[in-house]
Amino acid sequence: MEKFLGECLESLLAHPGDEIEIVAVNDASPDGCGAILDAFAARDARVRPVHLTTNVGLGGARNAGLAQAEGDYVWYIDSDDWVPDGAVRVVLDRLALHSPDVLIVDHAEVFGDGTVVPRVSAGLLGDAPTPLHLSRRPELLRLAQSACTKIARRSFLEENDLRFHAGWYEDAAYSHPLLMAAGSIDVLDVVCYLYRQQTPGAITASVSDRHFEVFGQYQRVFDVMERSGGALEQFRPALFRIMLDHYLVIIGHDRRLGQSMRKAFFRRIVEDYRRRLPDGGYLPPGGLGGLKHRLVRYDAYGAYTLLRLAHRLTSQRLAALRGSGKAAPALRLPAPTAAVAVPRQRTEVDASVLDPTH
């Protein structure tokens, strides 16, 4: 990530105050990232490098950073992403206003051609007073699972032993238990995180059987629910649908599963469907998403394959008709002097809100 690391650090260090520390974990990187971190640390005392001698993966690196952190709140930032100008100030002001266990911020996806796609988060709250408990807005579970959009109180993480597990899709087994355990959740409808898409080497562009590790991550989520003694049972229908939507995003992605893996992956989806279907059922999505859910229900892999092929051909045809020109949507970005925003409008969120990278 040496190509992107400097931009990431510069975006954080643009904040002039000493209220922040940057615990920068070098996960035994084979490129020049370690030297870059040391150079930034020599320039700015707020940067504290942690050099791991063996590669432990994203989740393990985050755990190592948390073990060294001293701040009241923890914000995980991936080295190929960055934050917009003024984001740190806006986040600090919002944390000081309510002191929640977890603050969720809006984010946007940035593609290689400069296209910026905002994602929806705070619109879910409507005019509900915040902070609030997840039981009042369980639909927050359906937001992008990325840990990078959730700033958490460090003592809360410690008390609840909230850590990352090994393997791909580690955010699934972190974000959902995080929100279910939180006594108070606040949401800020300002884009405070810019998420770079199509990064070389990203798992979204890697065909691998490691995508099967997502099943283990959701096993951990449901294990947390089982251990709660019924206290978290109210979230089972929402998590069941989230699980299925996530599985279907992965199996539908050409650059994640090879054709020889796809049938076995579908069978695993069916297994989890039958094993975890809530006694009272759940609310499936409408349209094409609902159709995919039904195909899983009836273990109809052949029909799913035909549907996928038809959808791909239709999408290609429509793209050819529309052409490639698209205007980037307007974003609400923080400014150094911006007031903290208050959510105003409730927005319905469907499966497309799920972060396809996690």
C-alpha positions as CSV (number, residue, x, y, z in Angstrom):
1,M,0.0,0.0,0.0
2,E,3.0,2.3,-0.2
3,K,1.4,4.1,-3.2
4,F,-1.5,5.2,-1.1
5,L,-0.1,5.4,2.5
6,G,1.2,9.0,2.3
7,E,-2.2,10.4,1.2
8,C,-3.9,8.5,4.0
9,L,-1.5,9.9,6.7
10,E,-1.5,13.4,5.3
11,S,-5.3,13.5,5.4
12,L,-5.2,12.7,9.1
13,L,-2.3,14.9,10.0
14,A,-4.0,17.9,8.3
15,H,-5.9,18.2,11.6
16,P,-3.9,20.7,13.6
17,G,-4.7,19.6,17.1
18,D,-3.0,17.2,19.5
19,E,-6.3,15.5,20.4
20,I,-5.4,12.6,18.1
21,E,-2.7,9.9,17.9
22,I,-2.0,7.7,14.9
23,V,-1.0,4.2,15.8
24,A,0.3,3.1,12.4
25,V,0.7,-0.7,12.1
26,N,3.2,-2.1,9.6
27,D,2.0,-5.7,9.1
28,A,5.4,-7.0,8.1
29,S,4.8,-5.3,4.7
30,P,7.3,-6.3,2.0
31,D,7.3,-2.9,0.4
32,G,8.4,0.5,1.7
33,C,5.5,1.1,4.1
34,G,7.6,0.6,7.2
35,A,10.1,3.3,6.1
36,I,7.2,5.7,5.2
37,L,5.8,5.3,8.7
38,D,9.1,6.0,10.3
39,A,9.6,9.1,8.2
40,F,6.2,10.4,9.2
41,A,6.9,9.7,12.8
42,A,10.1,11.6,12.7
43,R,8.2,14.6,11.3
44,D,5.1,14.4,13.5
45,A,5.1,13.1,17.1
46,R,1.4,12.2,16.7
47,V,2.4,9.2,14.5
48,R,3.5,6.1,16.5
49,P,4.6,3.2,14.3
50,V,4.1,-0.4,15.3
51,H,6.3,-2.8,13.3
52,L,5.1,-6.4,13.3
53,T,7.7,-9.1,12.5
54,T,5.2,-11.5,10.9
55,N,2.2,-10.8,8.8
56,V,-1.0,-11.3,10.8
57,G,-3.6,-10.0,8.3
58,L,-5.9,-7.0,8.5
59,G,-7.8,-8.1,11.6
60,G,-4.7,-9.0,13.5
61,A,-3.0,-5.7,12.6
62,R,-6.0,-3.8,13.9
63,N,-5.9,-5.7,17.1
64,A,-2.2,-4.9,17.5
65,G,-3.0,-1.2,17.0
66,L,-5.8,-1.3,19.6
67,A,-3.4,-2.8,22.1
68,Q,-1.2,0.2,21.7
69,A,-3.9,2.9,21.6
70,E,-4.2,5.4,24.4
71,G,-7.1,7.6,23.1
72,D,-10.6,7.6,24.4
73,Y,-12.0,6.6,21.0
74,V,-10.7,4.3,18.3
75,W,-11.2,4.9,14.6
76,Y,-9.8,2.2,12.2
77,I,-8.5,3.7,9.0
78,D,-7.3,1.5,6.1
79,S,-4.0,2.5,4.6
80,D,-5.4,2.9,1.0
81,D,-8.3,5.2,2.1
82,W,-8.3,8.7,3.4
83,V,-10.6,11.3,5.2
84,P,-11.8,14.5,3.7
85,D,-10.7,17.9,4.9
86,G,-12.3,18.8,8.3
87,A,-13.5,15.2,9.0
88,V,-11.4,14.8,12.1
89,R,-12.7,18.0,13.6
90,V,-16.3,17.2,12.8
91,V,-15.9,13.7,14.4
92,L,-14.3,15.1,17.5
93,D,-17.0,17.7,18.0
94,R,-19.7,15.0,17.6
95,L,-18.1,12.7,20.1
96,A,-17.8,15.5,22.6
97,L,-21.5,16.4,22.1
98,H,-22.9,13.0,23.0
99,S,-20.1,10.7,24.2
100,P,-21.7,7.6,22.6
101,D,-20.3,4.0,22.7
102,V,-20.3,4.1,18.9
103,L,-20.4,6.8,16.3
104,I,-21.3,5.8,12.8
105,V,-20.2,8.2,10.0
106,D,-21.2,8.4,6.4
107,H,-18.7,7.4,3.7
108,A,-18.3,7.6,0.0
109,E,-16.7,5.2,-2.5
110,V,-14.0,6.6,-4.8
111,F,-13.2,4.8,-8.1
112,G,-10.1,5.0,-10.2
113,D,-11.8,7.2,-12.8
114,G,-12.7,9.8,-10.2
115,T,-16.3,8.7,-9.8
116,V,-17.5,9.3,-6.2
117,V,-20.5,7.3,-5.0
118,P,-22.0,8.4,-1.6
119,R,-23.4,5.7,0.7
120,V,-26.4,6.1,3.1
121,S,-26.2,5.9,6.8
122,A,-27.6,8.7,9.0
123,G,-30.7,9.0,6.8
124,L,-31.9,5.9,8.6
125,L,-32.4,7.7,11.8
126,G,-35.0,10.2,10.5
127,D,-35.9,12.6,13.4
128,A,-35.1,10.1,16.1
129,P,-33.1,11.6,19.0
130,T,-29.6,10.3,19.3
131,P,-27.7,8.6,20.8
132,L,-30.0,5.6,20.8
133,H,-30.0,1.9,21.4
134,L,-30.0,-0.5,18.5
135,S,-33.4,-1.9,19.5
136,R,-34.9,1.4,18.4
137,R,-33.3,1.3,15.0
138,P,-32.3,-2.3,14.2
139,E,-32.0,-1.4,10.5
140,L,-28.6,0.2,11.4
141,L,-27.3,-3.4,11.2
142,R,-27.9,-3.2,7.4
143,L,-25.4,-0.4,6.9
144,A,-22.0,-1.2,5.4
145,Q,-20.2,-3.5,7.7
146,S,-16.9,-1.7,7.4
147,A,-15.2,-1.0,10.7
148,C,-13.8,2.2,9.2
149,T,-17.2,3.9,9.5
150,K,-17.6,3.2,13.2
151,I,-15.7,5.1,15.8
152,A,-15.9,3.3,19.2
153,R,-15.1,4.1,22.8
154,R,-11.9,2.3,23.6
155,S,-13.1,1.3,27.1
156,F,-16.3,-0.1,25.6
157,L,-14.2,-2.3,23.2
158,E,-12.1,-3.5,26.1
159,E,-15.1,-4.3,28.4
160,N,-16.8,-6.3,25.7
161,D,-13.6,-7.9,24.3
162,L,-14.5,-6.7,20.8
163,R,-11.7,-7.8,18.6
164,F,-11.2,-8.9,15.0
165,H,-11.0,-12.6,14.0
166,A,-8.6,-14.0,11.5
167,G,-9.7,-14.5,7.9
168,W,-11.4,-12.5,5.2
169,Y,-14.7,-10.6,5.8
170,E,-13.5,-9.9,9.3
171,D,-15.7,-6.9,9.6
172,A,-18.9,-9.0,9.6
173,A,-17.9,-10.6,12.9
174,Y,-16.9,-7.3,14.4
175,S,-19.4,-4.7,13.3
176,H,-22.6,-6.6,14.2
177,P,-21.5,-7.6,17.7
178,L,-20.2,-4.0,18.2
179,L,-23.6,-2.5,17.4
180,M,-25.6,-5.1,19.4
181,A,-23.4,-4.6,22.5
182,A,-23.5,-0.8,22.4
183,G,-25.5,1.0,25.0
184,S,-25.6,4.2,22.9
185,I,-25.1,4.7,19.1
186,D,-24.9,8.1,17.4
187,V,-24.9,8.6,13.6
188,L,-23.4,11.5,11.7
189,D,-24.7,12.2,8.2
190,V,-21.5,13.8,7.0
191,V,-19.1,12.0,4.6
192,C,-16.1,11.5,6.9
193,Y,-14.4,8.6,5.1
194,L,-13.4,8.1,1.5
195,Y,-13.2,4.5,0.6
196,R,-10.9,3.7,-2.4
197,Q,-12.4,1.1,-4.8
198,Q,-10.6,-1.3,-7.2
199,T,-7.3,-1.2,-5.3
200,P,-4.8,-3.7,-6.8
201,G,-4.7,-6.8,-4.6
202,A,-8.1,-6.1,-2.9
203,I,-10.1,-9.2,-2.1
204,T,-12.9,-7.8,-4.3
205,A,-10.6,-8.5,-7.3
206,S,-9.2,-11.8,-6.1
207,V,-10.6,-15.2,-7.2
208,S,-9.9,-17.5,-4.3
209,D,-11.5,-20.2,-2.1
210,R,-10.8,-17.9,0.8
211,H,-14.1,-16.2,0.1
212,F,-15.6,-19.3,1.8
213,E,-14.2,-17.8,5.1
214,V,-17.3,-15.6,5.2
215,F,-19.3,-18.5,6.5
216,G,-17.1,-18.8,9.5
217,Q,-17.4,-15.1,10.2
218,Y,-21.2,-15.3,10.3
219,Q,-21.0,-18.4,12.5
220,R,-19.2,-16.1,15.0
221,V,-22.0,-13.5,14.7
222,F,-24.7,-16.0,15.5
223,D,-22.6,-17.6,18.2
224,V,-22.6,-14.2,20.0
225,M,-26.4,-14.2,19.7
226,E,-26.7,-17.7,21.1
227,R,-24.5,-16.8,24.1
228,S,-26.7,-13.8,24.9
229,G,-29.3,-16.0,26.5
230,G,-32.1,-14.5,24.4
231,A,-31.1,-10.9,24.9
232,L,-30.2,-10.4,21.3
233,E,-32.9,-12.6,19.8
234,Q,-34.8,-9.6,18.5
235,F,-32.0,-9.0,15.9
236,R,-32.1,-12.5,14.4
237,P,-34.5,-11.8,11.5
238,A,-32.5,-8.7,10.5
239,L,-29.1,-10.6,10.7
240,F,-30.5,-13.5,8.8
241,R,-31.4,-11.3,5.9
242,I,-28.1,-9.5,6.1
243,M,-26.3,-12.8,6.0
244,L,-28.1,-13.9,2.9
245,D,-27.7,-10.6,1.1
246,H,-24.0,-10.7,1.8
247,Y,-23.6,-14.3,0.6
248,L,-25.4,-13.4,-2.6
249,V,-23.2,-10.4,-3.2
250,I,-20.1,-12.6,-3.0
251,I,-21.5,-15.4,-5.2
252,G,-22.7,-13.0,-7.8
253,H,-19.3,-11.3,-8.2
254,D,-17.3,-12.5,-11.2
255,R,-13.9,-11.6,-9.6
256,R,-14.3,-13.5,-6.4
257,L,-15.4,-17.1,-7.1
258,G,-14.3,-19.2,-10.1
259,Q,-17.0,-21.2,-11.9
260,S,-15.8,-24.4,-10.2
261,M,-16.4,-22.9,-6.8
262,R,-19.8,-21.3,-7.4
263,K,-22.0,-24.4,-6.9
264,A,-20.3,-25.4,-3.6
265,F,-20.6,-21.8,-2.4
266,F,-24.4,-21.9,-3.2
267,R,-24.8,-25.2,-1.3
268,R,-23.2,-23.6,1.7
269,I,-25.7,-20.7,1.5
270,V,-28.5,-23.2,1.4
271,E,-27.1,-24.9,4.5
272,D,-27.0,-21.7,6.4
273,Y,-30.5,-20.7,5.2
274,R,-32.0,-23.9,6.6
275,R,-30.0,-23.9,9.8
276,R,-30.6,-20.3,10.8
277,L,-34.0,-19.5,9.4
278,P,-35.8,-17.7,12.3
279,D,-38.8,-19.5,13.7
280,G,-41.0,-16.5,12.9
281,G,-39.6,-16.0,9.5
282,Y,-38.0,-12.8,8.2
283,L,-38.8,-10.0,5.8
284,P,-37.1,-10.7,2.5
285,P,-36.3,-8.0,0.0
286,G,-38.5,-7.3,-3.0
287,G,-37.7,-7.5,-6.7
288,L,-34.7,-9.4,-8.0
289,G,-33.2,-9.7,-4.5
290,G,-36.3,-11.4,-3.2
291,L,-36.2,-13.8,-6.2
292,K,-32.6,-14.8,-5.3
293,H,-33.7,-15.5,-1.7
294,R,-36.4,-17.8,-3.0
295,L,-34.0,-19.7,-5.2
296,V,-31.8,-20.3,-2.1
297,R,-34.8,-21.4,-0.1
298,Y,-35.6,-24.1,-2.7
299,D,-32.0,-25.0,-3.4
300,A,-32.4,-24.1,-7.1
301,Y,-28.9,-23.6,-8.2
302,G,-29.7,-24.3,-11.9
303,A,-32.3,-21.6,-11.9
304,Y,-30.0,-19.2,-10.1
305,T,-27.3,-19.8,-12.8
306,L,-29.8,-18.9,-15.5
307,L,-31.0,-15.8,-13.7
308,R,-27.4,-14.7,-13.2
309,L,-26.7,-15.1,-16.9
310,A,-29.8,-13.3,-18.0
311,H,-29.1,-10.4,-15.6
312,R,-25.6,-10.1,-16.8
313,L,-26.7,-9.9,-20.5
314,T,-29.4,-7.4,-19.7
315,S,-26.9,-5.2,-17.8
316,Q,-24.4,-5.3,-20.6
317,R,-27.1,-4.3,-23.1
318,L,-28.4,-1.4,-20.9
319,A,-24.8,-0.2,-20.3
320,A,-24.2,-0.1,-24.1
321,L,-27.4,1.9,-24.6
322,R,-26.6,4.4,-21.9
323,G,-23.0,5.0,-22.8
324,S,-20.2,5.4,-20.4
325,G,-20.7,9.1,-19.4
326,K,-21.9,9.7,-15.8
327,A,-21.9,12.8,-13.6
328,A,-20.6,12.3,-10.1
329,P,-23.3,13.0,-7.5
330,A,-23.0,15.9,-5.1
331,L,-21.6,15.0,-1.6
332,R,-22.0,16.6,1.7
333,L,-18.4,16.8,2.9
334,P,-17.2,18.3,6.2
335,A,-15.4,21.6,6.3
336,P,-13.0,22.8,9.1
337,T,-15.6,25.2,10.3
338,A,-18.7,23.1,9.5
339,A,-21.4,22.7,12.2
340,V,-22.2,19.2,13.3
341,A,-25.1,18.0,11.1
342,V,-28.3,16.5,12.5
343,P,-30.1,13.8,10.5
344,R,-33.3,15.0,8.9
345,Q,-34.8,12.4,6.7
346,R,-35.3,8.6,7.0
347,T,-34.2,6.6,4.0
348,E,-35.2,3.1,3.1
349,V,-32.1,0.9,2.6
350,D,-31.9,-2.3,0.6
351,A,-29.3,-5.0,0.1
352,S,-27.3,-2.7,-2.2
353,V,-26.2,-0.7,0.8
354,L,-24.0,-3.6,2.0
355,D,-20.4,-2.9,1.5
356,P,-19.4,-5.5,-1.2
357,T,-15.7,-5.5,0.0
358,H,-16.6,-6.9,3.4
